[in-house]
Structure formats: structure tokens, C-alpha cells
Amino acid sequence: MGMEQLPPATAYQAQPSPLDYWVGQRATTDFVTDPGTAILLSFLTCGIYGLYIIYKLVQRRDEHFKRMAAVADASVQQLRLRAEGREGLVQDELAQLDWIRGQMLAMSSERGAPLWLLICLLTGIGIYILYYLLMQDYVQHDALEAQYFTVMSSALAKLGLAERPAQAYRSVPDREFIAFLVLTLITCGIYGLYWMYVMVKDFNDHFAAQVPWEDFIAASLR
């Protein structure tokens, strides 16, 4: 999600924590690939590489959602520790954050990359069902993350752990599934290549937009 320039965090001593661990895990969970290259290789391999991309789209969804549920949980626990004796200052924020992390945990259940790869291999409509589910998941998750980052920023500012609150903005477009489906069908699948491009690019952009937010929150809570 997009954001205004974040305020600098206060000075901290680097200490290992569950939050630092989960933030560091993004290097292994947040799979990013060039969407243009993915389309080209899919075309050159007559769709074989496209199957790999389908697998990775589901896998990175599952792994990223799990990681961010853990990030939210660890950060809220750390915030409560830093707010000890001053909980009243951030009472509203803590209530919102508890709700958000509950929603993130609910969304972190796996779709299952091997299962969806098999469904796409065995059925003609499997890929369209999967794209529909992923598009819905991306938009909902992106909105939750934007809310989480904004509320956490407000709490940090109230506790004096950041200079001022900042606003997070959504980065994943709410695309029209029916339009993509119809255009893919009437072009005999050609538009589907662009659809795959979009599916890769949207979450690439999501990952890139959240990096400074994660780093800011982890640094502020140390």
C-alpha cells in the first residue's frame, strides 16, 4: 500500500524479537518475479512455465498471509509491553489492532498450492476460479494491512515511539473479475496472458509498498 513519508522512529537498541524474526522472513515468503518474463517464458514453453507461476501465486499468497498474521500478532504483543502502565493512551488502537490481527489470522488459512495446481491441470475452469479467489484475497488482505499499519502508526505516535502518525494507502487495485474473464474468453485465451501479468504484478507492488512500513514498525518497537 502507498504511504506518505514515514516519521523517523526513535532511537533503539537492536534486540532480537519475534517481530524481527517475522519481518526478516519476508525474504523467503514474499516471492517476487518479473511479470513480463513470466509471460514470455509461459509462451515459449507452451504454458508449462505458466503452471509454475500458478503454483507460486498460491504459495506466496499462503506464505505471505501467514507471515503477516504473525507480524501483526508479534507487533501487538510488543506494543502492549511498551505501553505497560499507559494502556489508556492507546486503548482504542489496541482494540482495533486485536480485531485486525484476528482477521489476518482467519485469512491465513492455506488455499494449497499443490491442490490448486492439480485442479488447474484437470479442469478447464480451475484457473478462472483460482484467479477469482486470489483477486478477492489480495484486495481484502491489502485493505487489512493498510488499516493495520495506519492504526499501529497512531499508537506508536501516542506512546512517543514515533514522531507523528502516518497514513497507509491500499496498493492493490480492485479489478473487475467479470471483465477479465469475458475478455479472456472472447480472445481465445490471449487476454489471459495479460491477466497472469496482472496477478504477478499486483502482489509484487504490494510487497514493495509494505517494506518501509514493516521496517518502521519493527524499529519503533525495539
Secondary structure, 3 states (H helix, E strand, C coil): CCECCCCCECCCCCCCCHHHHHHHCHHHHCCCCCHHHHHHHHHHCCCHHHHHHHHHHHHHHHHHHHHHHHHHHHHHHHHHHHCCCCHHHHHHHHHHHHHHHHHHHHHCCCCCHHHHHHHHHHCCCHHHHHHHHHHHHHHHHHHHHHHHHHHHHHHHHHCCCECCCCCECCCCCCCCHHHHHHHHHHCCCHHHHHHHHHHHHHHHHHHHHHHHHHHHHHHHHC
